[in-house]
Amino acid sequence: MGKKLYVGNLAYSVGKNDLQEMFNPYGTVSSAQVITDRDSGNSKGFGFVEMSSDQEAQAAIDALNGKSVDGRNLIVNEARPQEPRSGGGYGGRGGNGGGFGGRGGKRY
């Protein structure tokens, strides 16, 4: 089983293929993903890469963490599991009566 890596401080111009090419010299890249804004489709400046082995993942971390790419120093480390999201926003649970952010009064 491979290891998933977090890659932060990416230039907004870096795409999925660029990310994969960056990590290819250190082993087999199982997947590469740049996280984008849901509405605009623009990069959020970070992504994830999955390497096929723990040794390859460590080699990539050692080589790329702190390396300057497009004028930005990369942050590369082992990805942590995603934390469960809490409610909130429109119709979420908690927070002043829930619903659409009202204070629990009548809606007309």
C-alpha positions as CSV (number, residue, x, y, z in Angstrom):
1,M,0.0,0.0,0.0
2,G,1.3,3.4,-0.9
3,K,1.4,6.6,1.1
4,K,-0.5,9.8,0.5
5,L,1.4,13.0,0.6
6,Y,0.2,16.6,1.2
7,V,1.8,19.1,-1.1
8,G,1.3,22.7,0.0
9,N,2.3,26.2,-1.1
10,L,1.9,25.3,-4.7
11,A,1.9,28.1,-7.3
12,Y,-1.7,28.6,-8.6
13,S,-0.5,27.7,-12.1
14,V,0.5,24.1,-11.1
15,G,-1.8,21.5,-12.5
16,K,-2.3,17.8,-11.9
17,N,0.2,16.8,-14.7
18,D,2.8,19.2,-13.3
19,L,2.4,17.7,-9.9
20,Q,2.8,14.2,-11.2
21,E,6.0,15.2,-13.2
22,M,7.4,16.7,-10.0
23,F,7.1,13.5,-8.1
24,N,7.9,11.0,-10.9
25,P,11.7,11.0,-10.3
26,Y,11.2,9.6,-6.8
27,G,9.0,6.6,-7.7
28,T,5.7,5.5,-9.1
29,V,2.9,8.1,-8.7
30,S,-0.4,6.3,-8.1
31,S,-2.4,9.5,-8.2
32,A,-1.9,13.3,-8.2
33,Q,-4.6,15.8,-7.5
34,V,-4.6,19.6,-7.2
35,I,-7.4,20.9,-5.0
36,T,-9.6,23.5,-6.8
37,D,-12.3,25.9,-5.6
38,R,-15.7,24.4,-6.3
39,D,-17.2,27.6,-7.7
40,S,-14.3,29.2,-9.7
41,G,-12.3,26.1,-10.6
42,N,-9.1,27.9,-9.6
43,S,-6.4,26.1,-7.7
44,K,-6.4,26.5,-3.9
45,G,-2.6,26.1,-3.8
46,F,-2.3,22.6,-2.5
47,G,-2.8,19.0,-3.5
48,F,-2.2,15.4,-2.8
49,V,0.1,12.8,-4.3
50,E,0.0,9.1,-3.6
51,M,3.2,7.2,-4.1
52,S,3.3,3.4,-4.6
53,S,5.5,2.7,-1.6
54,D,6.5,4.2,1.7
55,Q,10.1,4.3,0.7
56,E,9.3,6.3,-2.5
57,A,7.1,8.7,-0.5
58,Q,9.9,9.3,2.0
59,A,12.4,9.9,-0.9
60,A,9.9,12.5,-2.3
61,I,9.5,14.2,1.0
62,D,13.3,14.4,1.6
63,A,13.9,15.8,-1.9
64,L,10.9,18.2,-2.3
65,N,10.0,19.6,1.1
66,G,11.3,23.2,1.1
67,K,12.3,23.1,-2.5
68,S,11.6,26.3,-4.5
69,V,9.2,25.7,-7.4
70,D,7.9,28.7,-9.3
71,G,9.2,31.0,-6.6
72,R,7.4,29.2,-3.8
73,N,8.9,26.8,-1.2
74,L,6.9,23.6,-1.3
75,I,5.6,21.9,1.9
76,V,5.6,18.2,1.4
77,N,4.7,15.8,4.2
78,E,2.6,12.7,5.0
79,A,-1.1,13.5,4.6
80,R,-3.3,13.3,7.7
81,P,-6.7,11.6,7.5
82,Q,-9.5,14.1,6.7
83,E,-11.3,15.3,9.8
84,P,-15.1,15.0,9.8
85,R,-16.7,18.2,8.9
86,S,-19.1,19.9,11.3
87,G,-22.4,21.3,10.2
88,G,-22.8,25.0,9.6
89,G,-23.7,27.4,6.9
90,Y,-27.2,27.3,5.5
91,G,-29.3,24.7,7.1
92,G,-26.5,23.4,9.2
93,R,-26.9,22.2,12.7
94,G,-26.2,24.5,15.7
95,G,-25.5,28.2,15.7
96,N,-28.3,30.5,16.7
97,G,-31.3,28.4,15.8
98,G,-30.0,26.7,12.6
99,G,-32.0,27.2,9.5
100,F,-30.8,30.1,7.5
101,G,-28.8,31.8,10.3
102,G,-31.9,33.3,12.0
103,R,-32.3,33.6,15.7
104,G,-35.2,31.1,15.9
105,G,-37.9,33.6,15.3
106,K,-40.8,33.2,12.9
107,R,-40.2,33.3,9.2
108,Y,-42.8,34.8,6.9
